[in-house]
Amino acid sequence: MSKYVCKCGYIFILSTGNEDYDCRIIKNSKIEEIGGFLNNGNMNEEEFYNKIDSGALTVYICPECERVHISNPDLYSRFFSVYKKED
């Protein structure tokens, strides 16, 4: 089971990929590109998800402390930049 630990101690369980705290950042230009493929009927479901993941970043939002963890430099990186909400 894959896990990631926030600085506050919260443990993210990453086994399903469908957790509420597991998000993606996708560039607007990539969304427009995918929209074009969908509009032309040139994409199946697997290709859709591959396009989404191509160039995307993983984002985990801690439900305990609201820190935002952004993968660096890509979706599958094990390195994250961590940001804490300012008061």
N, C-alpha and C positions, 0 to 999 in steps of 0.2 A: 504494500500500500504506500503510495507516494504521499509525502507530507512536506509542508513548508511552515516554518515557525516565525511568527511576527516578533518584533522586539519587545512587545508587551507580554509575550508568552502564549498568545493564542496560537493554536495549532490548526493550520489549514489542512484538511483532508482532501487530496486531489485525485481520488480514485475514479470518479465518474466523469468529471469535466462539466457537470451540470450544477455545480454548487452556486448559490446566489452570489458569493464573493469572487467567483472566477469570471473575469471579463476579458474583452479584447479591445485594443485601440486599432482602428483601421483608418488609413488616410482617405479623405474625401475622393481623391482621384481614383483610388482603388474601387470605391463604392460605385463611382460613375462607370468605370470600366466593366465591372460585374453587371451593372444594370444594362449596359449595352449588349452584353452576351445573353442575358436573360430575355431582353426584348426581342432579340433575333432568334431565340430558341436554340442557341448554339451551346448549351451547357446542361450536363446532367447533374444529379445531386452530388456525386463525388467531386466533380470538377468545381462545382460551386464552393464546397468546403475547402478544397485545395486553394482556390483563388482567395478566399477569405483569409486563410492562414498565411498566404504568401505576403510577407511584408508586415504582418500584424505583430503587435506586442501583447504579451500577457499582462494582465492587471489583476492583482488581488487587493480587495478592499477589506480591511480588518473590521469585523462586526463589533469588536470590543473597543478599540481605540481610534478607529477610522483612519489609520495610516493607509496610504496608497503605495503599493509595491508594484513597480513597472519593470518588466524584463528588459535587460540591456545586453546585447544589442538587438536581439530578435525574439520571436515567439518561444523558441525552444532553449533559450539561454537559462543557465542556472544562476546568473548574476542579476541582481535587482537593485534599482535605485528606489530609495524609500523616502516618502514625503509625509510629514505630519501636519495636520490642519492647524493653521494659525488661529490664535484667539482673537 
